[in-house]
Amino acid sequence: MNTLLDTILLEQRPEVAENMERFGGSFMQNLGRALRHADIENVRKIYQTWTDEWIVYHGFSKTLNIVGSKCTKN
């Protein structure tokens, strides 16, 4: 049974996985690869185990865009 949380996690998964693979260290890169291929049960496990990291990597590309735009305005 999919919950609202499952729906949100599945929506966020591509961005989180891509940012983990692109910007993370070797462990996070591999976790991103695993996340990309995980079924919903394992997506939940990854989220529950690494919630803080999920939150960071979910907003990572947006943060980089904001920082980058502030740096180029000078």
N, C-alpha and C positions, 0 to 999 in steps of 0.2 A: 504494500500500500504506500503510494507516494504522498508525502506530506508537503506543506508549503515550504518547509526547510529543504526538502529534496528538490523541489522545483527551483528554488533559489540556487542551491549548490550546483545543479546541472547547468543553470544559466551562467554562473560565474566560472565554472570549471575551465572552459577554454582559455580565458584570460589569465586565471591563476596558474594554470599549467604552463602556458607560454612564458609568463614572467618568471616562474621558477626556473624554467629551462634556460631562459635568456640571461637572467641577472643573478641567479643563485650560485652558491658554491657547488661542488660536485655532488654532495648529498641532496641538496635541494633540486639540482638539475635532474637527478635520477628520480626523486619523488615526483617532480613535474611529469616526467615520462610515465611513471606508474599511474598518476592521476589521469593523464590523458586516455589511458586504456582501461581504467577501473569501471566496474559496474557500480550501481548506486550504493550497494552495501559497503563497498570498499571506499567509495567517495566519502561516505559518512564517517568511516573509520579514520581516513586521512584528515578530514575536517575536525573531528573530535580530538584527535591526537595533536594536531598542529594548528589549532585555531588561530593563535596569534600570527603565525606565519601566513596562514590563508588570508587574513585581514590585510597584512602588509603587502603581499604579492597581488592581491585583488586590486588595490589602488595604486600599485607601483608605477605603471605607465602614465597614469593621470598625474601623479606627483612629479614625475620627470618632466612632463610637458609644462607644468606650472613653473617649476624651477627653471627650466630651459628658457621659457618665454620671459621670465623676470631677468635672467642673465643677459639676454639679447636686447633688452630695452635701454640699457645704459649707453 
